[in-house]
């Protein structure tokens, strides 16, 4: 036995970076593999960070985030959902993924069990695996036209050892959104079983038929076993800033401050001022991005969903198409072949959990001309290689 934990030795590179890293930064590639567009963070957000640097905000700050930022998050959430959230329930540890990692660490230890609703971004499974959990997957149901979840499937997956249920809505990669009625049903189950519900709501503003997606924020009491994860990356075009927040039971605030010290001692200070600007001034940007992504969705549905080899549900939220090619044997081979032959980067479906090897994911947040060009290349590739897939 070596010096490293078995859980770490067992980690495998996720399929997204496995495809992307050999060609990342190549200008010939139309990169649809990551969850981001090609629009630079707007100037009013960048300027707020520059001012913070010029004013000397380069020192340590509270490990749960500066008070001004937590107050801004409170104002934003109160305005969005009609709430009165205590700032003591809000922590800003760094990226949203770090928030998920902290939430998992708070509840899971070796021998515990976690339930993950999928298809799901692969880093979630790794976070549970690192903590030592056994993992069960509850798959969303796809009927060829839409994705859905039966809450009874989640309940049946729970065991006496279950400590965490993880759910992402709006969902990366399927675009599925959990209705408020199902959120209430799932929350009641977690209350009764004393299971922590980790609700990843980072795509909460990336919806097409409403201003905001349903949120567990509107249902959870202060003492409920719920941690809601959110952030700036997707709503405000701030993927590279690594800034997100958690809403958690107030009694866990001190423990999160301590735990944060073990990971990164808090988010970079100057980015927190950028976050305040995004929340206080960013509603026009949210609307602009929603229109941009809606047009991207139209391009994908018009050009790719009509291909005879493709099954694709209209995404309700987020900015991904999770495309099924019935009979496809290897989504990794498909992604690598498309990249080598057509210079289009996508994410292979297998990396999003079991039973997804007939799928691939693409991000439609890119510029519309480039996106349309990529759809044409994918169609041509399917035409040339469809029988061999």
N, C-alpha and C positions, 0 to 999 in steps of 0.2 A: 504493500500500500504506500503510495507516494504522499507528499505533503499537501496535496490539493484535494478539496472535497469532491466526492463523486458527482454531485450536482453540477459542479463547474466543468469537470472533465467531460460530462455528457452533453454540454451545450454544443449546438450546431449553428453555423451561420444561416441566417434566414435567407429565403429564396430571392428576396428583393435585392439585397446587396450582393448576393452571389451572382446575379445577372448584371447588376449595374456597375460594380466597382471596376471591372476591367476596362470599361469604356466611359467612366464618369468624367465629365468635363469635355468630352469629345464634341466639337462643334457640329460634326456631321450627324450626330444622333438627335432625333426628336425624342426627348426624354419624357415619357409618360409613366415612369416606374415609381417615382416618389409622390407623396401627397402634398404637392405645392404647385403653384402656378409660376409664370415667368415675369410677373409684375413686381417690381421693386417695392419694398415697404414705402408708403407715401411720405412725402417730405415733412409733414407736420409731426409725424411720429419720430422720424430721424432727427429733426431739429430739437425735439424735447430731450433726446439723449445727448446731443451735442451741447446743449445748454447746461445739462447736469454735469458733464465733464468740465466745461469751462468754469462752472461755479465750484469745482473742487469736490464733487461727490464721488470720491474714489476710496472711501474708507469702509470698514465693516458696518453692517446694518443689522437690525433685528433678524434673527434666523427665520422668522415667520413672515418677513416682509416689512417694509417701511409702513408706518401707520397711515401715511397719506395714500399709499396704494391700496391698502386694505379698506380704507374708507371709500376710495373710488370704486372698488369692486362691490362694496355694499350698495353704493348709490346705483350702480349699473344693474345689479341683480334686483334691487327693490323696484327700480323703474321698469325692468323687463317683465317681472313676474308678479308685481303687486305685493311684495313681501316687506318684511322688516327684519333683515338678517343681522344678527349681532356680528360685529367685526371679530369677536373672539372665536367665531366659528370659521373664520377665513385665514388660511395660511398660504404663503407664496414661497415655496421651497426652491424653485428653479423651474425647470421644464415641466410640462404636464406629465411626461413619462416618468420623471422623478417623483411626482406626486403619486402616480400609480405604484411605483416601487415602494415608496414609504407606506402607503396604505396596505400593500401586501405584507410588508415586514411587520406591521402592527398586529396582524391577525394570524399569520401563517408561520408554522414551524415544521420541522421534519416530522413526517408521519401524519400531518394534517391533510385535508382534502379540499380541493377547490373546484368549482364548476365554472366553466367558461362557455358563454353563448357565442357560437360562431356561425359562419366564417368570421375570423377575427385576425386582427393585426398580429403577426407572429411574436413580437416582443412581449406581448402580454403573457403568453405561455412561458416564455423564458423567465419572466419576473417571478412567476409562481414556482417554476422549477428550481430557480436559484434558492428560493426560500425553503425548499425541501418538500413541496406539496406533491401528492398524487393528484392527477388532473382528469376530470371528466369533461367531455365536450357535448354540449347540447346544440344541435345544428338547427339553424333556421330552415324552414320548409320553403321549397321553391316549386311552384306549380307550372312553370314555363312563362308566367305573366307577372307574378309578384312574389315577394318574399314575405314570410310571416313567422311568428313564433307562437307556440302553444305553451302557456305558462305551466300547464300540467307536466310538460316534458321536463322543465327545470325542476319542479318539485320532486318528480320521480328520481332525478339524478342525485338528490341530496342523500347523504349518509350521516350516521352519528358523528363521523369525523369531519364533516364539512364545516369549514370556517369562513369561506368566502364564496360569493357568487359575483362574477364579473360580467358586465353587460355594457355594450357600446351602442348608443342611440343618439343621433343618427349614426348608422353603422358604416364603418370602413371594414369590408369593401362593398357591401351589397346595396347601401343606400336606404335600407329599411329603417323605419322610425317606429318605436314602440308607442302605441296609443296610451293616453293618460289612464284609461280604465285598466289596462294590463299592468301599468306601473303600480297602480294602487294594489292590484292583486298580488304582484310579486313582493311588494313591500310588506304586506300583511304576512306572507309566508316567512320572510326573513325575520320579522319581528317575533313571530311565534317560535321560530327555530333558533333564534339568537345567532343568526348568521350575518356576517358583514356583507352588505351589498356595496360593491364598488361600481359606481355608475360613471362611465366615461362619456361626457357630454360636450366634448371639445368641438364637435360640428354643430352646435346648437343654433348658430345663425346661418348655417349653410343648408337652408331649406327653401323649397320652391313654391309652396302653397300656403305659407304662413310667414309671420315675422320671426318666429322663434319656435323651436321644437318643444314638445311637452317635456317637462323636467321633474325629476324626483325632488327638486328644491321646493316645489309647491305642495308636496305631500309629507315630506319628512319633518318630524318634530325634532327639537333640539337634542333629545336623548336617543333618537333612533339609530340603529346600527347601519348607517348609511354614510358613505363618503362620496361626494360628487366631485369629479375631476373636470376642470375646464381650463381654458387658456387663450392665448392671443394668436397662436400660429395660424389657425384656419380662418377665424373671423376677421382678422385685421392684416392678413398677408405678412405675418411676422415669424415665419418658420425658423429663421436663423437666430432669433433672439433668445430662444430657450427660456420662455417665461410662461408660467401657468399658475393656476391656483387650485386649492382644495377647499371644499366646504365640509366640515366635519362636526361631530359632537363637541360642544364647547369644553367639556371636561377633558378632552384630549389635546387642548391647545399647548399646555406645558410639555406634554410628552412629545408632541411634534417638534417643538422648539429644540428639545434635547436631541431627538433623533436626527433632525436636520444637521446638527453639528457634526454628525458622523459621516455625512455624505458630501455636502459642499458648503456648509456654513452660510447658506442663504443665496438668493439670486443676486446676480451682479447689480450693483446699486444704480448705475446710470440707465440700465434697461428698465428699471422700475419706473423711472420718470417717463420713459417712452410709453409704458403701459398705462399710466395715468392719462396721458394725452389721447391714447387710442380709445379709452373708455369714455372720456368726457367729450371728445370731439369727433368720434369715429362713426357716427350713424350714417352720414352720407357715404362713407367708404363701404360700410356693410351693404348698403343698397346697391352700390356700384358693382361690388364683387358678386352679389346675388344675380344681378342681370348678366354679368360676364359668364358666370358658371351655368346659368340657365341656357344661354346661347350655346355654350360648349356641349351641354347635354343634348340639345336639339341636333347638333352636328353629328354626334355619335349615334343617336337614334335614327336619323335620316340616312346616314351613310353606312353604318355597320350593322345595326339591328335588322336591316332589311336583307342582309346576306342570307342565302338559303342554308348555310352551314351553322348559323348563329342562333342562339336563344339568349335574349336579354330583356330583363325586366326594367321598366322605366324607374330610375332611381328617385326615391322620394326626398332624399337629403344627401349630405356630404357632396363630394365631387368626383365620384368614381363610377365606372361601369364595370360590373363583374360579369364577364362574358362567358357563356357556356358554348363549347364546341362539342356536341354529343359524339361520343366515341373516341375523343382524343385520348391517347394513351399516356402522354407525358407533357405536362404543361411546361416543365423546364426545357425540354427539347424544343418546344414550340417557341418559347421566349428567346432562347439562345439562337435558334435558327432565324427568327424574324429580325433580331438585332444584327446578326452577321450578314444577312442578305439584303435587308431593307433599311438598316439604320434607324429602327424604331425600337425604343426601350419600353417594355412592359414588365409587370410582375407576374410570375407564374402562380397559378392557383393553388398548387399543393402546399405552399407556405402558409396559407390561411387556415390550416387545420384539416382534419380528415375529410375524405370524400369530395375533395375540390380539384382533383387532377384533370377534370375536363374543363376547367375554367382558367381565365387569366383576368387580371385587373389592369385597367388603365385609368389614368387621372385626366379628366377633361377640363382642368383649370388652366391649361395652356392657352396661348394666343390662338385665335380662331383659324387663321390661315395655316399655321403649323399643324393644328389639330386636324383640320380637314385633309391636309396632305398626308398625315399619318394614317387616317382612316382609309384613304385610297390605297396606301401601301399594304395595310393589313388585309384589305379585301383582295388585292392582287396575290398576296402570299397564300391566302386561303384557296383562291382559285387554282394556283399552281400546285399546291401541296395537299389539298384537302383529302385526297384518297389515300395519302401515305401517313396521315396523322394518327 
